[in-house]
Amino acid sequence: MLKARVITALILVAMLAAILFAAPPIVVVIAFSLIAALAAWEWGGLMRQEPPARWLFALLTLLFCWQMYLIAENVFPLLFIASLVLWLLIMPMWLYQRWTLAGNDFVGYFVGLLVILPTWAAMVSLQAVSSWLLLAAMAVVWVADVAAYFSGRAFGRRKLAPQISPGKTWEGVLGAVIGVIVYGSLVVSLTPLGGFVHLSPIGLAGLLILLTALSVVGDLFESLLKRHAQIKDSSQLLPGHGGILDRIDSLTSTLPFVAALVILGQR
């Protein structure tokens, strides 16, 4: 398992680097669109849909990506705003009530599009601005995950959401916050990406805390869906890592927020 996990991770890193720094713009869009389609296929599994319905949803998502790319300037801001409403206003209540996708296919597919399409749009738009910017935004989640894991193992006592994800603790969240603040402060102060941030130190810390909170919410949301679906991973597409949604769960809640700040801030 460890060997497969390491090999898969190396392949994913190489593919991501090739997409971000070597591929033509249209190839980047196609690659991100395929990721969105595969995530939609997995989403159908979380809804306990039959294979034909899952593939149809994946194809529909791919079609949405292409059509929205053609009118990106008009539709991307709307996607980001819809994502902010979902993650900041609706999702806390969703987690508190532990709602399920089962029993209402329309709501399930609609929420799936609200989760997947803004994430795709954020990846496309941030990469168009700067590949390093997209990578740095994605790294916020990776730093939060690593810091939460180690701090949770070392100091974890108080459970964060035992009925959703028993392994997560408040100490892990605190470790994630500290890790992200250190990481974000270094990026802003030591790299050209600091030019995208026009905040005081206190404002920057507040933004990084919010991003960490969003990453935790995204992680908890997918954990809740998998618990309802009674599955461990969203799929087995990535040996040793589970599925696409397992790898981008926290990105779905954070990247649209970052894209909204960057893209809308340039207008």
C-alpha atoms as one frame of an Amber mdcrd trajectory, in Angstrom:
protein
   0.000   0.000   0.000   2.783   2.426   0.925   4.668   1.638  -2.279   1.574
   2.239  -4.402   0.878   5.464  -2.505   4.406   6.787  -3.097   4.449   5.816
  -6.790   1.036   7.376  -7.368   2.092  10.558  -5.559   5.223  10.897  -7.710
   3.205  10.404 -10.888   0.622  12.965  -9.780   3.314  15.519  -8.953   4.969
  15.020 -12.345   1.646  15.324 -14.178   0.687  18.450 -12.230   4.043  20.072
 -12.959   3.712  19.259 -16.659   0.195  20.694 -16.792   1.039  23.859 -14.885
   4.380  24.738 -16.454   4.695  23.001 -19.813   1.260  22.464 -21.338  -0.406
  24.919 -23.770  -3.434  26.787 -22.343  -6.010  24.647 -24.143  -4.375  21.453
 -22.812  -4.545  22.894 -19.299  -8.269  23.516 -19.691  -8.848  20.026 -21.083
  -6.852  18.413 -18.275  -8.731  20.314 -15.576 -12.033  19.510 -17.303 -11.232
  15.786 -17.298 -10.455  16.018 -13.582 -13.838  17.684 -13.049 -15.591  14.968
 -15.073 -13.940  12.189 -13.065 -14.877  13.978  -9.850 -18.474  14.110 -11.109
 -18.367  10.366 -11.808 -17.252   9.795  -8.225 -19.940  12.170  -6.973 -22.530
   9.919  -8.587 -21.090   7.081  -6.525 -21.549   9.121  -3.339 -25.185   9.518
  -4.417 -25.386   5.733  -4.895 -26.296   6.116  -8.537 -26.034   3.318 -11.075
 -23.079   3.355 -13.548 -25.072   4.788 -16.514 -26.247   7.744 -14.414 -22.721
   8.325 -13.088 -21.204   8.416 -16.570 -23.995  10.672 -17.803 -23.302  13.129
 -14.983 -19.585  13.042 -15.814 -20.342  13.762 -19.468 -22.728  16.566 -18.520
 -20.074  18.112 -16.276 -17.541  17.948 -19.099 -20.022  19.693 -21.396 -20.664
  22.376 -18.768 -16.918  22.970 -18.438 -16.503  23.501 -22.159 -19.504  25.790
 -22.535 -18.562  27.842 -19.482 -15.003  28.200 -20.718 -16.368  29.875 -23.855
 -18.051  32.555 -21.726 -15.624  32.475 -18.811 -15.477  36.226 -18.283 -19.206
  36.368 -17.617 -19.850  33.092 -15.823 -16.750  32.517 -13.675 -17.531  35.333
 -11.187 -21.030  33.903 -10.755 -19.576  30.469 -10.038 -17.267  31.914  -7.405
 -20.100  33.808  -5.717 -22.273  30.669  -5.712 -19.390  28.731  -4.154 -18.955
  31.334  -1.414 -22.653  31.100  -0.558 -22.437  27.310  -0.453 -19.344  27.017
   1.746 -19.781  30.024   4.016 -23.546  29.982   4.565 -25.043  26.617   3.652
 -22.319  24.115   4.454 -21.996  24.860   8.215 -25.694  24.066   8.567 -25.306
  21.002   6.335 -22.592  19.604   8.599 -24.482  20.493  11.767 -27.646  18.757
  10.552 -25.657  16.000   8.800 -27.889  16.136   5.745 -27.619  13.367   3.168
 -27.660  13.329  -0.633 -29.877  10.258  -0.678 -33.523  10.626  -1.623 -33.351
  13.740  -3.797 -31.406  13.304  -7.004 -32.015  16.873  -8.187 -30.506  18.370
  -5.038 -27.644  15.875  -5.149 -26.660  16.679  -8.724 -27.137  20.416  -8.185
 -24.882  20.432  -5.122 -22.371  18.337  -7.047 -22.189  20.965  -9.766 -21.863
  23.718  -7.136 -18.917  21.848  -5.626 -17.128  20.771  -8.808 -17.654  23.544
 -11.366 -16.391  26.483  -9.243 -13.336  24.406  -8.333 -12.650  23.761 -12.011
 -13.181  27.446 -12.822 -10.823  28.463 -10.016  -8.103  26.147 -11.295  -8.460
  27.468 -14.835  -8.575  31.148 -13.865  -5.776  31.045 -11.275  -3.490  29.126
 -13.638  -4.180  31.702 -16.341  -2.954  34.401 -13.955   0.068  32.450 -12.699
   0.872  28.760 -12.418   2.795  29.573  -9.244  -0.266  31.297  -7.814  -2.422
  28.212  -8.364   0.277  25.970  -6.905   0.678  28.232  -3.865  -3.091  28.249
  -3.289  -3.237  24.458  -3.524  -0.288  24.205  -1.132  -2.337  25.973   1.562
  -4.479  22.843   1.755  -1.488  20.499   1.657   0.225  22.394   4.476  -2.995
  22.380   6.514  -3.401  18.624   6.021   0.182  17.793   6.997   0.221  20.132
   9.997  -3.163  18.839  11.197  -2.024  15.236  10.872   1.151  15.601  12.893
  -0.243  17.959  15.526  -3.331  15.776  15.880  -1.227  12.652  16.387   1.038
  14.391  18.879  -1.464  16.417  20.894  -4.951  15.407  19.761  -7.407  14.980
  22.617 -10.652  16.824  21.868 -12.631  15.470  18.928 -13.663  17.971  16.273
 -16.624  16.128  14.734 -16.718  12.562  16.089 -19.940  11.643  14.274 -18.476
  12.683  10.922 -14.724  12.075  11.125 -13.613  10.562  14.455  -9.914  11.036
  13.742  -9.991  14.822  13.536  -9.281  16.893  16.642  -9.311  20.538  17.639
  -5.589  20.277  18.349  -5.104  19.166  14.750  -7.054  22.195  13.553  -4.885
  24.481  15.684  -1.779  22.904  14.202  -3.193  23.458  10.717  -3.877  27.125
  11.489  -0.326  27.661  12.747   1.183  25.829   9.781  -0.849  27.790   7.234
  -0.082  31.144   8.878   3.648  30.391   8.813   3.475  29.145   5.224   1.337
  32.028   3.983   3.473  34.629   5.711   6.624  33.229   4.112   5.046  33.142
   0.655   3.781  36.707   0.922   7.021  38.126   2.315   9.590  36.146   0.335
   8.078  35.549  -3.120   6.636  37.717  -5.913   3.217  36.265  -5.106   3.051
  38.773  -2.286   2.066  41.288  -4.958  -1.376  39.697  -5.072  -1.958  40.355
  -1.368  -2.759  43.848  -0.144  -3.466  43.221   3.521  -2.013  44.185   6.868
  -0.333  41.380   8.864  -3.487  41.032  10.941  -5.641  40.965   7.814  -3.381
  38.335   6.244  -3.555  36.187   9.377  -7.354  36.451   9.344  -7.469  35.423
   5.686  -5.215  32.429   6.288  -7.307  31.325   9.285 -10.435  31.532   7.127
  -8.779  29.484   4.374  -7.788  26.867   6.934 -11.343  26.744   8.266 -12.686
  26.336   4.731 -10.258  23.504   4.054 -11.481  21.717   7.194 -15.105  22.195
   6.155 -14.386  20.775   2.694 -12.691  17.761   4.228 -15.529  17.174   6.701
 -18.149  17.488   3.968 -16.656  14.700   1.879 -16.149  12.587   5.002 -19.850
  13.011   5.782 -20.866  11.999   2.253 -18.649   8.914   2.363 -20.052   7.972
   5.759 -23.596   8.212   4.406 -22.599   6.189   1.329 -20.785   3.681   3.589
 -17.571   3.778   1.566 -13.977   4.463   2.595 -12.823   6.259  -0.572 -14.664
   8.110  -3.318 -13.178   5.607  -5.821 -10.013   3.616  -6.496  -8.818   5.713
  -9.441  -5.602   6.678  -7.617  -3.899   3.596  -6.144  -3.046   4.182  -2.515
  -4.877   7.519  -2.463  -8.503   6.666  -3.173 -10.258   8.897  -5.684 -10.157
  12.363  -7.202 -12.577  13.772  -4.632 -10.424  12.366  -1.839  -7.540  14.469
  -3.127  -9.448  17.672  -3.901 -12.050  17.701  -1.104 -10.490  20.664   0.695
  -9.590  22.361  -2.599 -13.274  22.512  -3.530 -13.906  24.837  -0.602 -10.716
  26.925  -0.754  -9.742  27.462  -4.401 -12.976  29.245  -5.439 -12.528  31.593
  -2.477  -8.952  32.414  -3.516 -10.038  32.849  -7.135 -12.817  35.191  -6.066
 -10.326  37.366  -4.200  -7.832  37.430  -7.081 -10.106  37.589 -10.127 -12.782
  39.868  -8.707 -10.083  42.014  -7.140  -8.596  42.681 -10.578 -11.851  44.112
 -11.894
